[in-house]
Amino acid sequence: MSIWGIVVAAGDGRRFGGAKQHFELKGRPLWEWSRDALIEGGVDDVVVVGLVPGGVEGGVRRRDSVAAGLARVPAQAAVIMVHDAARPLASSRLVARLCAHLVAEGVDCVVPVVPVRDTVVEVEGSRVVRTLDRNRLVAVQTPQVFRAGALRKAHAEFEGDATDDASMVEAIGARVVTVSGERAAMKITYPEDMAIAESFLRKGAGP
């Protein structure tokens, strides 16, 4: 079974203050950490989307960048994993577990999730209109793994934008399931997140 990966490294890092995928963690750019975790977890080959050596040019939106990566994935690939360059500490163990679960369960997509720790509310402006039951809520991470046909179908049929590919696959009626994610697979969004990532590494978390 051929497994390919796409690492999205094309963002402008506006909230970070620069293209965060190029910032270094322990001497290596973030996108390299994400790429290597896929390879070490059993992915056969990886397309990196972004201005990196050997990379593919990205698009305006995240989904456009993933589509650019999809265009480079061979048609015979059976499974495709999509990962954010900004989650450098997702482990190779998580990668392998996601792929195994996809095959074992016979579903279209598997995503890693972590519990929501804070109270979550719905607001209109500054007014709270509803407090949500956090016991039914989880935060979705990457990498996300897909049956190749389901991911390609979602990109062909889903209109509009999306924050991740799993939501596109779910929107076209495909079956998406979850597995436990990793706290260390946090998304690097702000400069102070780099210190948190370094703390995870000191504790032995990550790849």
Secondary structure, 3 states (H helix, E strand, C coil): CCEEEEEECCCCCCCCCCCHHHCEECCEEHHHHHHHHHHHCCCCEEEEECCCCCCECCCCCHHHHHHHHHCCCCCCCCEEEEEECCCCCCCHHHHHHHHHHHHHHCCCEEEEEEECCCCEEEEECCEEEEEECHHHCEEECCCEEEEHHHHHHHHHHCCCCCCCHHHHHHHCCCCEEEEECCHHHCCCCCCCHHHHHHHHHHCCCCC
